[in-house]
């Protein structure tokens, strides 16, 4: 009797049963307009769901940047990639595309000292193990990257770090 009353109440109020809710959630549209599979045993890998929602990792900022000047200042250790080819550049922030939590702000049009983890050279020579090789950048090139602030006490002299980028 209790089960029948609950079913009648659900139908009267326009609510859905758990089975109906499960069926509706299989191909639900999320806030970004993309379909997200739910209850299908297809959990997204860590960080992928954040990417699906368009969110950035904490302490990062997604920019469209332009290489203004590449520093000739090489690392003193000539055995490292940054001792053989430039890793530092002055980058103009053409557009800020988004902020991750805790990053702060960055003004469009500002110029920032930036360190490129995998050099400004194409990565095939120094990092052949990279799954997605980087093409290299030169003065005047425009790129998109998620940048992070360098930690205090680093010797690079740069304010921001670029690990990967997309050349535009």
VENVEN-V691418 format. One record per residue. N is the residue number from 0. PSI is psi as a letter, one per 40 degrees, with the letter a starting at -180 (999 if undefined). D_LAST is the distance of its C-alpha to the last C-alpha in Angstrom with 2 decimals. Layout:
# VENVEN-V691418
N_PSI_D_LAST ; N_PSI_D_LAST
This chain:
# VENVEN-V691418
0_d_66.25 ; 1_d_63.65 ; 2_d_60.92 ; 3_d_62.00 ; 4_d_61.93 ; 5_d_58.40 ; 6_d_57.29 ; 7_d_59.04 ; 8_d_57.48 ; 9_d_53.98 ; 10_d_54.56 ; 11_d_56.16 ; 12_e_53.36 ; 13_e_50.64 ; 14_i_49.27 ; 15_i_48.00 ; 16_i_49.55 ; 17_d_47.57 ; 18_d_47.43 ; 19_d_46.02 ; 20_d_43.47 ; 21_d_42.36 ; 22_d_42.01 ; 23_d_39.94 ; 24_e_37.53 ; 25_d_36.53 ; 26_f_33.68 ; 27_i_33.28 ; 28_h_30.32 ; 29_a_28.98 ; 30_d_27.79 ; 31_e_24.15 ; 32_e_25.47 ; 33_i_24.88 ; 34_h_27.96 ; 35_h_29.09 ; 36_h_31.81 ; 37_i_34.70 ; 38_f_37.91 ; 39_e_36.85 ; 40_f_36.64 ; 41_f_32.86 ; 42_i_31.92 ; 43_i_28.26 ; 44_i_27.57 ; 45_h_27.41 ; 46_d_24.20 ; 47_d_23.14 ; 48_d_25.19 ; 49_d_23.55 ; 50_d_20.09 ; 51_d_21.66 ; 52_e_22.87 ; 53_e_19.54 ; 54_i_21.12 ; 55_i_19.82 ; 56_i_21.91 ; 57_i_24.41 ; 58_f_23.60 ; 59_i_19.81 ; 60_h_17.41 ; 61_h_13.95 ; 62_i_11.87 ; 63_h_8.81 ; 64_i_9.55 ; 65_h_9.71 ; 66_h_11.73 ; 67_d_14.95 ; 68_h_17.30 ; 69_h_17.69 ; 70_h_21.18 ; 71_e_23.59 ; 72_h_25.55 ; 73_i_25.86 ; 74_i_27.79 ; 75_d_31.48 ; 76_h_31.63 ; 77_e_30.56 ; 78_e_30.73 ; 79_i_27.58 ; 80_d_24.01 ; 81_e_23.51 ; 82_e_26.75 ; 83_d_25.41 ; 84_i_21.87 ; 85_i_20.19 ; 86_e_19.07 ; 87_i_19.14 ; 88_i_17.00 ; 89_h_17.35 ; 90_h_14.37 ; 91_h_14.41 ; 92_h_13.91 ; 93_d_12.20 ; 94_i_13.01 ; 95_h_14.95 ; 96_e_14.23 ; 97_i_17.36 ; 98_i_20.05 ; 99_i_22.01 ; 100_h_25.76 ; 101_e_27.09 ; 102_d_24.01 ; 103_a_25.33 ; 104_i_23.20 ; 105_h_20.58 ; 106_h_20.50 ; 107_h_17.56 ; 108_e_17.56 ; 109_i_19.19 ; 110_h_18.49 ; 111_i_18.98 ; 112_h_19.94 ; 113_h_17.85 ; 114_h_18.84 ; 115_h_16.57 ; 116_d_18.92 ; 117_f_17.84 ; 118_i_17.44 ; 119_e_14.69 ; 120_i_15.86 ; 121_i_14.81 ; 122_e_16.92 ; 123_d_19.03 ; 124_d_21.53 ; 125_d_22.26 ; 126_g_21.46 ; 127_e_22.20 ; 128_e_23.26 ; 129_h_19.84 ; 130_d_19.39 ; 131_g_15.59 ; 132_i_14.97 ; 133_i_12.12 ; 134_e_10.82 ; 135_i_11.58 ; 136_i_10.27 ; 137_i_12.16 ; 138_h_13.16 ; 139_e_11.03 ; 140_i_7.61 ; 141_i_5.46 ; 142_i_5.04 ; 143_h_7.05 ; 144_i_10.46 ; 145_h_14.08 ; 146_i_16.11 ; 147_i_19.88 ; 148_h_22.56 ; 149_i_24.20 ; 150_i_27.80 ; 151_i_30.44 ; 152_e_32.23 ; 153_i_29.35 ; 154_e_29.64 ; 155_d_26.01 ; 156_e_26.32 ; 157_i_22.92 ; 158_d_22.76 ; 159_i_19.78 ; 160_h_18.68 ; 161_h_15.37 ; 162_d_16.22 ; 163_i_13.07 ; 164_i_9.34 ; 165_h_6.27 ; 166_h_3.81 ; 167_999_0.00
